Amino acid sequence: MIDLHSHVLPGLDDGADDIEEAVEICRAAAADGIEVLAGTPHVRYDHPTTAQQMESALAALRDAAGEIVQLVGGGELDYGELDRPEDELRRYALAGNPDCLLVETPYRGWPLELPERIYRLRTLGIVPVLAHPERNAEVQQRPELLAPLVAGGTLVQLTASSVDGRGGKRAQACVRTLLERNLAHLIASDAHAPAVRAIGMSSAAAAVGDEPLARWLTVHVPRAIVEREPMPPRPHRMRPRRRLFGGRS
């Protein structure tokens, strides 16, 4: 699997405190079946990570972790940071792909300027990857908020703990809706700690209840970002089929 959202880079935000803890997160990721792990520190008012800090931390962790996992970079940018000049934005490219940027969904509310700022990225030729919208109360109540963004080229990234239920029933119910409406494209751990349960990618993939779809979400789409290839088509689902998260239709 490929995990394109974690806070493994040490000493930058609310993730790994030091290089030792960061290496332990890498080990936990590998134990969970992850081959490629993105270190995506927060870039926002309370964690104003610079591109230089991100790049230096990534280089240091690569040296310390060796070949445990393949480490790639990227920033998780608050929507308020999206008005930066284009060259600054591309320094935070997700997985080193200059045409993709990880954007943090607000935890509260749905700011009117959020769609406009995401649209600006598209005018620059950058694909926004919207992180964990299923944890936002507005999206939980109105998942259709994501439809125009997805239609405009935004990719939606779900958090593993939301998919398998560790993040609560509301988030999991929203995940189900987004998957059924074709409004989600990736699963990522958003890991902040080294426990395998905190990674949870394999558990989330199993919870999807549809193996081809799970591989699309955890392997094929993130691999396309890493390798700078077009997004692969969403797999067709067979009839009769299992419902997402178990059971039958």
C-alpha positions as CSV (number, residue, x, y, z in Angstrom):
1,M,0.0,0.0,0.0
2,I,0.9,3.7,-0.4
3,D,0.2,6.1,2.3
4,L,0.2,9.7,1.2
5,H,-0.5,11.5,4.5
6,S,1.3,11.2,7.8
7,H,3.1,13.3,10.4
8,V,6.2,11.3,10.5
9,L,8.7,14.1,9.9
10,P,10.2,14.8,13.4
11,G,9.9,18.1,15.3
12,L,7.8,20.0,12.9
13,D,4.2,19.7,14.1
14,D,2.0,17.5,16.4
15,G,3.4,14.3,15.0
16,A,6.8,12.6,15.7
17,D,8.7,14.4,18.4
18,D,12.1,13.2,17.4
19,I,14.0,11.1,14.9
20,E,13.7,8.0,17.0
21,E,9.9,8.2,17.2
22,A,9.8,9.0,13.4
23,V,11.8,5.8,12.7
24,E,9.3,3.8,14.9
25,I,6.4,5.2,12.8
26,C,8.2,4.0,9.7
27,R,8.6,0.6,11.2
28,A,4.9,0.5,12.1
29,A,3.9,1.6,8.6
30,A,6.0,-1.2,7.1
31,A,4.5,-3.7,9.5
32,D,1.0,-2.6,8.3
33,G,1.9,-3.3,4.7
34,I,2.9,0.2,3.6
35,E,5.8,0.5,1.1
36,V,5.7,4.3,0.4
37,L,5.0,6.8,3.1
38,A,4.6,10.5,2.7
39,G,5.7,12.9,5.5
40,T,3.2,15.7,5.2
41,P,3.6,18.2,8.1
42,H,1.0,20.8,8.8
43,V,1.5,24.2,7.2
44,R,-0.8,26.6,9.1
45,Y,-0.8,29.3,11.7
46,D,0.0,27.0,14.7
47,H,2.6,24.9,12.7
48,P,4.1,27.3,10.2
49,T,6.4,24.7,8.6
50,T,8.6,26.1,5.9
51,A,9.5,24.2,2.8
52,Q,13.1,24.2,3.8
53,Q,12.3,22.7,7.2
54,M,10.2,20.0,5.5
55,E,12.9,19.1,3.0
56,S,15.6,19.0,5.7
57,A,13.5,16.8,8.0
58,L,12.7,14.5,5.1
59,A,16.4,14.1,4.2
60,A,17.4,13.4,7.9
61,L,14.7,10.8,8.3
62,R,15.6,9.1,5.0
63,D,19.2,8.7,6.4
64,A,17.9,7.4,9.7
65,A,15.2,5.0,8.4
66,G,17.2,3.5,5.6
67,E,15.1,1.2,3.5
68,I,12.3,0.5,6.0
69,V,9.9,2.4,3.7
70,Q,10.3,4.7,0.7
71,L,9.8,8.2,2.1
72,V,8.4,11.0,0.1
73,G,7.5,14.5,1.1
74,G,4.7,17.1,0.9
75,G,3.0,19.6,3.1
76,E,-0.6,19.5,4.5
77,L,-1.6,23.1,3.8
78,D,-4.4,24.9,5.5
79,Y,-6.8,26.5,3.1
80,G,-5.7,29.9,4.4
81,E,-2.2,29.2,3.0
82,L,-3.4,28.6,-0.6
83,D,-3.0,32.2,-1.7
84,R,0.8,31.8,-1.6
85,P,2.7,32.3,-4.9
86,E,2.7,29.3,-7.2
87,D,6.4,28.6,-6.8
88,E,6.0,28.4,-3.0
89,L,3.0,26.1,-3.3
90,R,4.9,23.7,-5.5
91,R,7.7,23.4,-2.9
92,Y,5.1,21.5,-0.8
93,A,4.2,19.2,-3.6
94,L,2.6,15.9,-2.5
95,A,5.0,13.0,-3.0
96,G,7.3,15.3,-4.9
97,N,4.7,15.6,-7.7
98,P,4.6,19.3,-8.5
99,D,1.1,19.0,-9.9
100,C,-0.5,17.8,-6.6
101,L,-1.0,19.5,-3.3
102,L,-2.5,18.1,0.0
103,V,-5.0,20.6,1.4
104,E,-6.4,20.2,5.0
105,T,-10.1,20.3,5.3
106,P,-11.2,22.6,8.2
107,Y,-12.5,20.7,11.2
108,R,-15.3,23.2,11.8
109,G,-17.5,25.0,9.3
110,W,-17.3,25.2,5.5
111,P,-15.6,28.5,4.7
112,L,-17.1,30.3,1.7
113,E,-13.7,31.0,0.3
114,L,-12.6,27.3,0.4
115,P,-14.0,26.3,-3.0
116,E,-12.6,29.5,-4.5
117,R,-9.1,28.8,-3.2
118,I,-9.2,25.2,-4.4
119,Y,-10.4,26.5,-7.8
120,R,-7.3,28.8,-7.9
121,L,-5.1,25.7,-7.6
122,R,-6.8,24.1,-10.6
123,T,-6.1,27.3,-12.6
124,L,-2.4,26.9,-11.8
125,G,-2.5,23.3,-13.0
126,I,-2.3,21.9,-9.5
127,V,-4.6,19.0,-8.4
128,P,-5.8,19.5,-4.9
129,V,-6.0,16.4,-2.7
130,L,-8.5,17.3,0.0
131,A,-7.6,15.6,3.3
132,H,-10.2,14.0,5.7
133,P,-13.4,15.9,4.7
134,E,-15.4,13.1,6.2
135,R,-14.4,14.5,9.7
136,N,-16.0,17.9,9.0
137,A,-19.5,18.2,10.5
138,E,-20.8,20.2,7.5
139,V,-19.7,17.5,5.0
140,Q,-21.2,14.8,7.3
141,Q,-24.5,16.6,7.0
142,R,-24.2,17.6,3.4
143,P,-21.7,15.4,1.5
144,E,-22.9,17.0,-1.7
145,L,-20.6,19.9,-0.8
146,L,-17.8,17.9,-2.3
147,A,-19.5,17.1,-5.6
148,P,-18.6,20.4,-7.4
149,L,-15.0,20.2,-6.2
150,V,-14.6,16.6,-7.4
151,A,-16.2,17.5,-10.7
152,G,-13.6,20.3,-11.0
153,G,-10.7,17.9,-10.5
154,T,-10.2,17.7,-6.8
155,L,-9.3,14.4,-5.3
156,V,-10.6,13.4,-1.9
157,Q,-8.5,11.6,0.6
158,L,-10.2,9.6,3.5
159,T,-8.5,8.9,6.8
160,A,-8.0,5.2,7.6
161,S,-9.5,5.6,11.1
162,S,-12.7,7.0,9.6
163,V,-13.0,4.1,7.2
164,D,-12.7,1.3,9.8
165,G,-14.7,3.1,12.5
166,R,-12.0,4.1,14.9
167,G,-12.8,7.8,14.2
168,G,-16.5,7.4,15.2
169,K,-19.8,6.5,13.6
170,R,-20.5,9.8,12.0
171,A,-17.2,9.9,10.1
172,Q,-17.6,6.2,9.1
173,A,-21.1,6.9,7.8
174,C,-19.9,9.8,5.8
175,V,-17.1,7.6,4.3
176,R,-19.8,5.2,3.2
177,T,-21.7,7.9,1.5
178,L,-18.7,9.4,-0.2
179,L,-17.6,6.0,-1.5
180,E,-21.1,5.1,-2.8
181,R,-21.3,8.5,-4.6
182,N,-17.8,8.2,-6.1
183,L,-16.6,11.2,-4.1
184,A,-13.5,9.6,-2.7
185,H,-10.2,8.6,-4.3
186,L,-7.6,7.7,-1.7
187,I,-7.2,6.3,1.9
188,A,-4.3,7.5,4.0
189,S,-3.3,7.0,7.7
190,D,-2.8,10.6,8.9
191,A,-0.6,8.8,11.4
192,H,0.9,10.9,14.2
193,A,2.2,8.0,16.4
194,P,4.0,4.7,15.9
195,A,1.4,2.3,17.0
196,V,0.2,0.0,14.2
197,R,-3.3,0.7,15.2
198,A,-2.6,4.4,14.6
199,I,-1.5,3.6,11.1
200,G,-4.4,1.3,10.3
201,M,-4.2,1.2,6.5
202,S,-4.7,-2.6,6.3
203,S,-7.7,-2.4,8.6
204,A,-9.3,0.4,6.5
205,A,-8.7,-1.5,3.3
206,A,-10.4,-4.6,4.8
207,A,-13.3,-2.5,6.0
208,V,-14.1,-1.2,2.5
209,G,-15.5,-4.7,1.8
210,D,-14.6,-4.5,-1.9
211,E,-11.1,-5.6,-2.7
212,P,-10.7,-4.0,-6.2
213,L,-12.0,-0.7,-4.8
214,A,-9.8,-1.0,-1.7
215,R,-6.7,-1.5,-3.9
216,W,-7.7,1.5,-6.1
217,L,-7.9,3.6,-3.0
218,T,-4.7,2.4,-1.3
219,V,-2.5,1.4,-4.2
220,H,-3.5,2.5,-7.7
221,V,-4.5,6.1,-7.2
222,P,-1.7,7.0,-4.8
223,R,0.8,5.3,-7.0
224,A,-0.4,7.4,-9.9
225,I,0.4,10.5,-7.8
226,V,3.9,9.2,-6.8
227,E,4.7,8.2,-10.4
228,R,3.1,11.3,-12.0
229,E,0.7,9.3,-14.1
230,P,-2.9,9.8,-15.0
231,M,-5.4,8.6,-12.4
232,P,-6.5,5.0,-13.1
233,P,-10.2,4.4,-13.8
234,R,-12.3,3.5,-10.8
235,P,-13.1,-0.2,-10.8
236,H,-16.5,-1.4,-11.7
237,R,-18.4,-3.2,-9.1
238,M,-20.0,-6.6,-9.7
239,R,-23.7,-7.5,-9.2
240,P,-24.8,-9.0,-7.0
241,R,-22.3,-7.2,-4.7
242,R,-21.4,-6.8,-1.1
243,R,-22.3,-3.5,0.4
244,L,-19.4,-1.3,1.5
245,F,-18.3,-2.2,5.1
246,G,-19.9,-5.7,4.9
247,G,-23.4,-7.1,4.4
248,R,-25.3,-7.6,1.1
249,S,-27.4,-5.3,-1.0
